[in-house]
């Protein structure tokens, strides 16, 4: 059976045993090549970037993707082991690079792998933007065209990447600080060691060596239980803050100097404020699960703000269409127009270092004013009655300020909630926030009762 289920909304991802295979990787390479040939007319001198993470199956899957692209007539630029931000930069920064495929399963556990596809302008290939076509081509496996086989070139792009991020935040803007960086045995070592070498920053590294078995903890900072060792190390060493990465290093987690995990909304809010210092009045997006404090603090500093749906493919598309300078997602993905509208965790780190250097404040002092509202966190409900539940919520809460975006969103003067269908799992996701903890808990009981009934 062809594993259609691995073709997700934003990428291709599945179990190495039972869902993915060398044959599928080859078909994906050929299918992507065919898709690109149909999308673009002038392919002279154009090549496709291929990168990979440290998972045990990644080298062989990358080889098969390259073989598929070569047989579809494309030359490949193999950048080797890479973070997803570095891979995206390789796709976007060079005119001769048409697009790329990154072999990675991001923050998923060791038994998974996958493929992220990015076009040369940073646009991800996802549902509604080529994913269905690539799935169909891979399933049919009818590649009868014969092309002159493409070649393979190996390219190191890190130095150009460093030049780019240090053009946005200068090393001289950073004061002597101390941080702890938890790479989670993912891809962080590829770029972060070189970034931090250039700064007056003392670094305590944790789990720096890439290891696709993730021997220490799941590389997923959104799961705050994975940050326990980082929290302890920050307190033990007296660091200014702790910084955690996921497997492919495209999302971040922050811990303050007291060892407290910084709320995901606050992470985006602070990064956005640093962007605003360089681009006053910028247009900025936050996803509809985020705390109202994000909108509050950005607008107080003169930003034009907008709410958007969840998912990097949707946000990146909207950023390009609307000329958005920065986008924050509650999943700890941060998007920068100055980095082609994609994530750069290295740049995020520079902004946080600059923030502390500039203000002279401790991280806990900087985040304290943001702790204004009470947020439920994301709560999942497994159900096969998603449409009926959303209809009941619309009926019950039609008197509020309703936004028909990504499920059902409604806002009242002192509270709001959103219920949406997950793009990656068979669940409904609820986020709710109120001005006080008491009202948050009361409203949460109220909304959960409707869903659970």
Secondary structure by P-SEA (a helix, b strand, c coil): cccccccccccccccccccccaaaaaaaaaaaaaaaaaaccccccbbbbbbbccccaaaaaaaaaaaaaaaabbbbbccccccaaaaaaaaccccccccccccccccccccccbbbbbccccccccccccaaaaaaaaaaccccccccbbbbbbbbaaaaaaaaaaaacccccccccccccccccccccccaaaaaaaccccccccccccccccccccccccccccaaaaaaaaaaacccbbbbbccccccbbbbccccccccaaaaaaaaaaaaaaaccbbbbbbcccccaaaaaaaaaaccbbbbbbccaaaaaaaaaaccccbbbbcccbbbbccccccccaaaaaaaaaaaaaaaccccccccccccccccccbbbbbccaaaaaaaaaaaacccccccccccbbbbcccccbbbbbbccccbbbbbbbcccaaaaaaaaaaaaaaaac
